[in-house]
Amino acid sequence: MAGETGLRRRRLYLVRHGHVSYFGAQGQPLDPRTVRLSADGETQVAALRQVLADVVVDRAVSSDYPRAQQTLEMVLSQPPRAGAPEHLAALREVKAGRLREIPIAAYGAEVNGAYGDARLPDTRFLRGEPWDDFSDRVLGWFRAFLAEPNWQDAIVASHDAVNRILIGWLLSGDRTVIASLEQDAACLNIVDVDCRADGTVDAAFVRLLNFTPYNITKKGDRLTVMDRIAQSMLAM
């Protein structure tokens, strides 16, 4: 427990970027490395900024993809106390394979059920990046971050799967629960983490999960993130 010798309770504000369009007007997949926030995404992040207006952090981190950098820049109400915002390749979203190579008949299992496959060994996200490699990339950064002494509160703006991996690992130590950790656009998660000096996690406490200030009750929103991707893929 916090207060015990050698333990330090830190707070993480984990944010998913606002809405983007991953498919063009003709249904073609866009390069996910370069897409930026849509007008709806900017509105969503503006609502989140109001919620975070009084939050002061030591560290501010995002992936180096434009949509995550935009989100971080918009929600920060003041510069982080421990230096400039950081934009890291380690926090990039999990990479899909060639979506056109996935047959429509497989959408239910492979697209809608993509996060369920993550708990299985030797599986890939949509025939792309291996889940083991992705987890190692994200958690490798996270363990090193927890071992750094110069922060107490941090905001991390990244992506759907990145947040799922981080929260899932804090809850269960693996990927078994990530399919249930829905992460809507511009959502906020708050997790307190009891850490030892070497970054070892002693306990984690979820304070808030998938909070969307622009639609607090999720009215009219019954689709999962991957349901929406599958719908968009049908138009390719």
Residue frames relative to the residue before (quaternion, step in Angstrom):
aa qw qx qy qz dx dy dz
M 1.0000 0.0000 0.0000 0.0000 0.00 0.00 0.00
A 0.6119 -0.5500 0.4109 0.3927 3.57 -1.22 0.56
G 0.6971 0.4090 -0.3358 0.4837 3.55 -0.98 0.87
E 0.5524 0.5756 -0.3937 0.4567 3.56 1.23 -0.41
T 0.6062 -0.5788 0.3989 0.3720 3.55 -1.04 0.75
G 0.8206 0.2341 -0.1925 0.4844 3.55 -0.87 1.00
L 0.6665 0.4743 -0.3125 0.4829 3.61 1.24 -0.07
R 0.0742 -0.7833 0.6172 0.0059 3.53 -1.09 0.80
R 0.2455 -0.7769 0.5616 0.1443 3.60 -0.73 1.00
R 0.0783 -0.7992 0.5958 -0.0106 3.51 -0.68 1.21
R 0.2875 -0.7536 0.5644 0.1758 3.55 -1.23 0.43
L 0.1483 -0.7743 0.6132 0.0504 3.52 -1.00 0.99
Y 0.1493 -0.7316 0.6591 0.0899 3.53 -1.00 0.94
L 0.0712 -0.8179 0.5709 -0.0107 3.56 -0.26 1.29
V 0.0641 -0.8228 0.5632 -0.0396 3.55 -0.54 1.23
R 0.2525 -0.7072 0.6288 0.2019 3.55 -1.11 0.68
H 0.5703 -0.6040 0.4345 0.3481 3.58 -1.07 0.71
G 0.5933 -0.5802 0.4310 0.3545 3.55 -1.27 0.40
H 0.7549 -0.4154 0.2736 0.4274 3.52 -1.36 0.19
V 0.0039 -0.7473 0.6644 0.0083 3.52 -1.20 0.76
S 0.3918 -0.6622 0.5712 0.2858 3.55 -1.30 0.27
Y 0.2248 -0.7980 0.5494 0.1040 3.58 -0.59 1.18
F 0.7331 0.3286 -0.1914 0.5639 3.56 1.33 -0.20
G 0.4709 -0.6972 0.4739 0.2598 3.55 -1.03 0.83
A 0.7516 -0.4121 0.2765 0.4346 3.54 -1.35 0.07
Q 0.7144 0.4135 -0.2422 0.5099 3.58 1.15 -0.58
G 0.6223 -0.5811 0.3274 0.4097 3.58 1.27 0.25
Q 0.5001 0.6698 -0.4279 0.3437 3.60 1.24 -0.04
P 0.5027 -0.6400 0.4729 0.3377 3.63 -0.99 0.72
L 0.2943 -0.7380 0.5830 0.1698 3.57 -1.04 0.85
D 0.5962 -0.5540 0.4313 0.3893 3.56 -1.22 0.40
P 0.3403 -0.7825 0.4784 0.2075 3.64 -0.37 1.16
R 0.5780 0.5953 -0.3787 0.4101 3.59 1.22 -0.25
T 0.7831 0.3552 -0.1611 0.4844 3.59 1.16 -0.49
V 0.4972 0.6664 -0.4500 0.3260 3.63 1.16 -0.24
R 0.2557 -0.7641 0.5798 0.1208 3.53 -1.14 0.78
L 0.6895 -0.4573 0.3425 0.4452 3.57 -1.25 0.18
S 0.4051 -0.6688 0.5670 0.2591 3.53 -1.14 0.73
A 0.6907 -0.4245 0.3508 0.4687 3.58 -1.29 -0.02
D 0.6360 0.5118 -0.3263 0.4766 3.58 1.02 -0.78
G 0.6426 0.5359 -0.3211 0.4435 3.56 1.00 -0.82
E 0.6497 0.5073 -0.3189 0.4679 3.57 0.98 -0.79
T 0.6317 0.5211 -0.3278 0.4711 3.59 1.05 -0.75
Q 0.6421 0.5266 -0.3172 0.4581 3.58 0.98 -0.85
V 0.6913 0.4709 -0.2822 0.4698 3.57 0.88 -0.94
A 0.5974 0.5531 -0.3656 0.4511 3.60 1.08 -0.62
A 0.6376 0.5093 -0.3242 0.4785 3.60 1.05 -0.73
L 0.6472 0.5092 -0.3132 0.4730 3.56 1.03 -0.77
R 0.5993 0.5702 -0.3580 0.4331 3.58 1.02 -0.73
Q 0.6355 0.5302 -0.3345 0.4508 3.60 0.97 -0.81
V 0.6441 0.5245 -0.3173 0.4575 3.59 1.00 -0.83
L 0.7547 0.3928 -0.1916 0.4894 3.57 1.02 -0.86
A 0.3371 0.8010 -0.4597 0.1830 3.59 1.27 0.03
D 0.7599 0.3694 -0.2060 0.4937 3.61 0.99 -0.75
V 0.5172 0.6469 -0.4137 0.3780 3.59 1.27 0.06
V 0.1207 -0.7715 0.6232 0.0425 3.54 -0.91 1.01
V 0.0776 -0.8146 0.5747 0.0094 3.59 -0.75 1.04
D 0.4854 -0.6422 0.5130 0.2981 3.52 -1.31 0.43
R 0.7996 0.1358 -0.0372 0.5838 3.56 1.01 -0.88
A 0.0831 -0.7676 0.6346 0.0353 3.55 -1.12 0.75
V 0.0079 0.8246 -0.5557 0.1053 3.53 -0.53 1.26
S 0.0404 0.7728 -0.6333 -0.0066 3.57 -1.16 0.61
S 0.5717 -0.4927 0.4761 0.4514 3.52 -1.30 -0.05
D 0.5292 -0.6380 0.4468 0.3365 3.59 -1.23 0.20
Y 0.4412 0.6556 -0.4844 0.3753 3.60 1.20 0.41
P 0.6159 -0.6053 0.3493 0.3637 3.61 -0.93 0.83
R 0.6694 0.5198 -0.3266 0.4183 3.63 0.86 -0.85
A 0.6638 0.4772 -0.3028 0.4899 3.59 1.09 -0.67
Q 0.6340 0.5204 -0.3309 0.4665 3.59 1.01 -0.76
Q 0.6319 0.5284 -0.3295 0.4614 3.58 0.98 -0.84
T 0.6598 0.5225 -0.3079 0.4438 3.54 0.89 -0.96
L 0.6638 0.5016 -0.3084 0.4610 3.57 0.88 -0.92
E 0.6682 0.5101 -0.3064 0.4465 3.57 0.87 -0.95
M 0.6801 0.5010 -0.2923 0.4484 3.58 1.01 -0.80
V 0.7352 0.4452 -0.2594 0.4404 3.62 0.91 -0.81
L 0.5768 0.5880 -0.3942 0.4076 3.60 1.15 -0.38
S 0.2206 -0.7876 0.5629 0.1190 3.56 -0.68 1.07
Q 0.7750 0.0382 -0.0468 0.6290 3.57 1.30 -0.25
P 0.6191 -0.5510 0.3810 0.4098 3.61 -1.12 0.47
P 0.5423 -0.6017 0.4577 0.3666 3.62 -1.08 0.56
R 0.5700 -0.6469 0.3966 0.3151 3.56 -1.05 0.79
A 0.7651 0.3802 -0.1959 0.4814 3.60 1.06 -0.67
G 0.8166 -0.2221 0.1029 0.5227 3.56 0.97 0.77
A 0.7089 -0.4627 0.3359 0.4131 3.54 -1.37 0.06
P 0.6322 -0.5123 0.4033 0.4187 3.61 -1.21 0.37
E 0.2743 -0.7641 0.5712 0.1209 3.54 -1.11 0.79
H 0.1245 -0.7891 0.6001 0.0424 3.59 -0.96 0.90
L 0.0529 -0.8743 0.4767 -0.0749 3.54 -0.26 1.33
A 0.4874 -0.6620 0.4959 0.2798 3.56 -1.03 0.86
A 0.5830 0.6096 -0.3721 0.3872 3.59 1.10 -0.62
L 0.7203 0.4374 -0.2389 0.4825 3.60 1.18 -0.55
R 0.3401 0.7391 -0.5115 0.2764 3.59 1.18 0.38
E 0.5939 -0.5819 0.4245 0.3584 3.54 -1.20 0.61
V 0.6116 -0.5261 0.4359 0.3990 3.55 -1.23 0.50
K 0.3742 -0.7634 0.4944 0.1807 3.57 -0.92 0.94
A 0.3142 -0.7410 0.5679 0.1723 3.55 -0.83 1.05
G 0.5010 -0.6040 0.5158 0.3437 3.53 -1.33 0.24
R 0.7249 -0.3672 0.3055 0.4963 3.59 -1.20 -0.53
L 0.3695 -0.7785 0.4621 0.2094 3.56 -0.33 1.27
R 0.6269 0.5592 -0.3442 0.4193 3.59 1.06 -0.67
E 0.6379 0.5395 -0.3292 0.4402 3.58 1.20 -0.38
I 0.5902 0.5404 -0.3786 0.4650 3.59 1.27 -0.10
P 0.3661 -0.7509 0.4980 0.2325 3.64 -0.51 1.07
I 0.6188 -0.5724 0.3885 0.3722 3.55 -1.10 0.73
A 0.6292 0.5595 -0.3376 0.4209 3.58 1.00 -0.76
A 0.6976 0.4622 -0.2662 0.4784 3.60 1.21 -0.46
Y 0.4069 0.7461 -0.4655 0.2470 3.60 1.23 -0.10
G 0.6412 0.5508 -0.3404 0.4119 3.59 0.88 -0.90
A 0.7385 0.4107 -0.2248 0.4852 3.56 0.83 -1.02
E 0.7904 0.3865 -0.1839 0.4382 3.58 0.76 -1.03
V 0.7398 0.3731 -0.2246 0.5130 3.59 1.04 -0.68
N 0.7115 0.4146 -0.2632 0.5027 3.59 0.58 -1.09
G 0.7725 0.3567 -0.1773 0.4945 3.58 1.01 -0.79
A 0.2728 0.8194 -0.4786 0.1583 3.58 1.25 0.31
Y 0.7041 0.4633 -0.2843 0.4569 3.59 0.91 -0.82
G 0.5772 0.5717 -0.3815 0.4409 3.57 1.16 -0.43
D 0.6371 0.5402 -0.3231 0.4448 3.57 1.10 -0.70
A 0.5458 0.6607 -0.3914 0.3353 3.59 1.15 -0.53
R 0.6462 0.5337 -0.3296 0.4348 3.60 1.10 -0.55
L 0.6280 0.5477 -0.3240 0.4478 3.58 1.28 -0.33
P 0.5203 -0.6440 0.4496 0.3352 3.63 -1.06 0.63
D 0.8555 0.1767 -0.1210 0.4715 3.55 -1.27 0.53
T 0.4680 0.6462 -0.4694 0.3782 3.59 0.92 0.89
R 0.2804 -0.7526 0.5792 0.1396 3.52 -1.30 0.51
F 0.4852 -0.6357 0.5086 0.3192 3.57 -1.24 0.44
L 0.8333 -0.1665 0.0683 0.5227 3.56 -0.55 1.20
R 0.6799 -0.5269 0.2601 0.4387 3.54 0.95 1.08
G 0.5800 0.5787 -0.3748 0.4339 3.57 1.20 0.50
E 0.8586 0.0165 0.0151 0.5122 3.57 -0.72 -1.12
P 0.4615 -0.6628 0.5026 0.3084 3.63 -0.89 0.83
W 0.5386 -0.6370 0.4448 0.3261 3.57 -0.97 0.85
D 0.6240 0.5426 -0.3513 0.4391 3.60 0.99 -0.73
D 0.6661 0.4967 -0.3047 0.4655 3.58 0.94 -0.88
F 0.6506 0.5182 -0.3147 0.4572 3.56 0.95 -0.88
S 0.6556 0.5077 -0.3096 0.4654 3.58 0.89 -0.91
D 0.6505 0.5170 -0.3186 0.4560 3.58 0.93 -0.89
R 0.6450 0.5300 -0.3194 0.4485 3.58 0.99 -0.83
V 0.7213 0.4465 -0.2528 0.4652 3.57 0.76 -1.04
L 0.7203 0.4437 -0.2571 0.4671 3.57 0.82 -0.99
G 0.5636 0.5772 -0.3884 0.4453 3.59 1.16 -0.47
W 0.6524 0.4782 -0.3047 0.5028 3.55 1.00 -0.85
F 0.6769 0.5265 -0.3124 0.4086 3.60 0.81 -1.00
R 0.6522 0.5072 -0.3250 0.4602 3.60 0.90 -0.84
A 0.6539 0.4997 -0.3123 0.4745 3.58 0.98 -0.83
F 0.6347 0.5363 -0.3204 0.4549 3.58 1.03 -0.80
L 0.6636 0.5028 -0.3027 0.4639 3.58 0.96 -0.86
A 0.6669 0.5020 -0.3013 0.4609 3.59 1.14 -0.58
E 0.5591 0.5910 -0.4015 0.4206 3.61 1.24 -0.22
P 0.3956 -0.7825 0.4373 0.1999 3.61 -0.76 1.01
N 0.6758 0.5850 -0.2841 0.3469 3.58 1.13 -0.57
W 0.7162 0.3856 -0.3086 0.4930 3.61 0.93 0.74
Q 0.2388 -0.7556 0.5983 0.1187 3.51 -1.28 0.62
D 0.7782 0.0877 -0.0216 0.6215 3.55 1.07 -0.84
A 0.0037 0.8159 -0.5764 0.0461 3.58 -0.86 0.95
I 0.2129 -0.7317 0.6288 0.1548 3.52 -1.23 0.59
V 0.0858 -0.7833 0.6157 0.0067 3.55 -0.95 0.97
A 0.0966 -0.7904 0.6045 0.0234 3.58 -0.58 1.18
S 0.1892 0.8010 -0.5451 0.1595 3.56 -0.45 1.14
H 0.7158 -0.4652 0.3720 0.3646 3.55 -0.94 -0.92
D 0.7468 -0.4209 0.3019 0.4171 3.51 -1.37 0.32
A 0.7589 0.3896 -0.2243 0.4711 3.58 0.52 -1.17
V 0.5964 0.5596 -0.3709 0.4401 3.61 1.06 -0.64
N 0.6692 0.4880 -0.3013 0.4726 3.58 0.87 -0.94
R 0.6407 0.5314 -0.3301 0.4451 3.58 0.95 -0.83
I 0.6536 0.5061 -0.3153 0.4661 3.58 0.95 -0.86
L 0.6778 0.4957 -0.3020 0.4513 3.60 0.85 -0.92
I 0.7068 0.4453 -0.2725 0.4774 3.58 0.78 -1.00
G 0.6430 0.5327 -0.3235 0.4452 3.58 0.95 -0.83
W 0.6617 0.4990 -0.3067 0.4682 3.57 0.98 -0.84
L 0.6523 0.5089 -0.3207 0.4612 3.58 0.98 -0.78
L 0.7009 0.4715 -0.2702 0.4620 3.58 1.06 -0.71
S 0.8521 0.1407 -0.0092 0.5040 3.56 0.83 -1.00
G 0.4855 -0.6851 0.4269 0.3357 3.58 1.24 -0.19
D 0.7730 0.2071 -0.1411 0.5828 3.61 1.27 0.11
R 0.6481 -0.5386 0.3803 0.3812 3.59 -1.26 -0.41
T 0.3585 0.7927 -0.4560 0.1875 3.60 1.21 0.11
V 0.7684 0.3769 -0.2071 0.4739 3.62 1.03 -0.64
I 0.4626 0.7387 -0.4390 0.2182 3.62 1.15 -0.22
A 0.5827 0.5855 -0.3887 0.4083 3.62 1.09 -0.50
S 0.6966 0.4669 -0.2644 0.4763 3.59 1.16 -0.52
L 0.6291 0.5522 -0.3275 0.4383 3.60 1.25 -0.20
E 0.1055 -0.8339 0.5404 0.0380 3.57 0.47 1.20
Q 0.0909 -0.7919 0.6038 0.0060 3.55 -1.03 0.93
D 0.1598 -0.8159 0.5523 0.0616 3.56 -0.10 1.31
A 0.6928 -0.4802 0.3343 0.4215 3.55 -1.26 0.39
A 0.8558 0.0576 -0.0848 0.5070 3.58 -1.05 0.90
C 0.3361 0.7408 -0.5155 0.2694 3.57 0.97 0.80
L 0.2917 -0.7349 0.5916 0.1574 3.52 -1.34 0.48
N 0.0495 -0.7456 0.6641 0.0246 3.52 -1.09 0.89
I 0.1071 -0.7742 0.6197 0.0719 3.57 -1.06 0.73
V 0.0232 0.7966 -0.5999 0.0704 3.55 -0.72 1.13
D 0.2137 -0.7398 0.6243 0.1315 3.56 -0.95 0.92
V 0.1132 -0.8077 0.5785 0.0067 3.54 -0.91 0.98
D 0.2475 -0.7384 0.6102 0.1455 3.57 -0.86 1.01
C 0.0378 -0.8312 0.5524 -0.0508 3.55 -0.48 1.27
R 0.3613 -0.6635 0.6042 0.2533 3.49 -1.30 0.51
A 0.7266 -0.4682 0.2778 0.4191 3.57 -1.25 0.35
D 0.7030 0.4526 -0.2721 0.4763 3.59 1.08 -0.63
G 0.6240 -0.5640 0.3327 0.4265 3.60 1.29 0.13
T 0.4444 0.6896 -0.4605 0.3389 3.58 1.25 -0.07
V 0.3350 -0.7465 0.5425 0.1904 3.57 -0.90 0.96
D 0.2408 -0.7783 0.5679 0.1171 3.54 -0.77 1.08
A 0.7792 -0.1168 0.1009 0.6075 3.58 1.08 -0.76
A 0.1305 -0.7720 0.6160 0.0868 3.56 -1.25 0.51
F 0.1315 -0.7967 0.5893 0.0285 3.55 -1.04 0.84
V 0.2616 -0.7703 0.5641 0.1413 3.58 -0.58 1.16
R 0.1970 -0.8043 0.5560 0.0718 3.56 -0.59 1.19
L 0.7902 -0.0090 0.0620 0.6096 3.56 1.09 -0.76
L 0.0626 -0.8161 0.5745 -0.0098 3.57 -0.96 0.87
N 0.8695 -0.0401 0.0079 0.4923 3.57 -0.93 1.02
F 0.2560 0.7716 -0.5339 0.2323 3.59 0.93 0.92
T 0.0664 -0.7950 0.6030 -0.0023 3.57 -0.78 1.09
P 0.3047 -0.8081 0.4715 0.1786 3.62 -0.12 1.23
Y 0.6386 0.5248 -0.3325 0.4540 3.60 1.17 -0.46
N 0.7741 0.0693 -0.0590 0.6265 3.61 1.29 -0.19
I 0.1484 -0.8637 0.4755 0.0768 3.53 0.51 1.24
T 0.7610 0.3712 -0.1969 0.4943 3.60 0.95 -0.88
K 0.4273 -0.7181 0.4446 0.3226 3.61 1.32 0.10
K 0.1599 0.8260 -0.5234 0.1350 3.58 1.09 0.69
G 0.8465 0.1234 -0.1251 0.5026 3.55 -0.85 1.03
D 0.6338 0.5359 -0.3116 0.4625 3.58 1.28 0.07
R 0.1183 0.8228 -0.5406 0.1295 3.58 0.02 1.30
L 0.5915 0.5784 -0.3705 0.4223 3.60 1.23 -0.18
T 0.4121 -0.6668 0.5527 0.2829 3.56 -1.15 0.60
V 0.6959 -0.4340 0.3525 0.4507 3.55 -1.31 0.17
M 0.7264 0.4347 -0.2549 0.4673 3.59 0.83 -0.94
D 0.5331 0.5783 -0.4125 0.4596 3.62 1.19 -0.37
R 0.6737 0.4983 -0.2967 0.4581 3.59 0.92 -0.91
I 0.6242 0.5278 -0.3344 0.4690 3.57 1.03 -0.79
A 0.6530 0.5146 -0.3130 0.4592 3.59 0.92 -0.89
Q 0.6380 0.5200 -0.3279 0.4637 3.59 0.96 -0.79
S 0.6672 0.4948 -0.3008 0.4686 3.58 0.94 -0.86
M 0.6403 0.5343 -0.3264 0.4449 3.58 1.03 -0.75
L 0.5900 0.5820 -0.3683 0.4214 3.60 1.10 -0.57
A 0.6769 0.4884 -0.2841 0.4717 3.58 1.19 -0.49
M 0.4634 0.6944 -0.4501 0.3170 3.62 1.23 -0.07
